[in-house]
């Protein structure tokens, strides 16, 4: 643990925010907003109480995942000097692993209470989704074989921050799932996966040095760049498919306002190294937020025009 870094006061609000990383919460909120917008188009209304509970759960799960990741790395002594990512609160000595694990348990109680309400609303389907999400959040850095040490991190993000988050939100409002929602959820999941792809691309050398077999370590730089490009480009193609299947959803073409930003990220990734890639990662998060906002606006416009 690095006790020499005094830029953040131990156990301060800033220290806890460094651990919970609120800048990443948008990844959790975005698919919920999209799922709500899809439900509005299909059934003409949404339940606001259920919507608020869904947003709260998504934020709590993201915060817990970030905190588990922070504490897990320090606990496994997996922090090396050649890492170029954002500082981890436990590694810097701003928080102890024990205090973070206790905070995770407190947040876990809130998750349970929120989840029980949503299970009451959505039944056993939501119970299964919630259990799977909790297991995935823990297993990302916890357990004997953390997901973060395998090539499956991007797929897990695609699954839970795309398909599960969007379709789960939609299901809570409609008690069903549509093909349109599945396609749109896949689009959101691709960009969410791209955020992790940049993170792992940036830390490729560090991860390889500690035996972490991420997708970036497995594919190497050139192939990982192509994988990133696919994750950024595919969502726009999926929107075209959605509109081709349902012509009345043509307002979703507004999403192409974000295409230039996505294309810029594709061109920028190979030109950046080390700490410069943090900006690429945050810009990828911004792309997901913008793309999700445009999908939401497109759905609302489709609702108003029909």
Beta strands, then each sheet from edge to edge (+ up, - down):
end
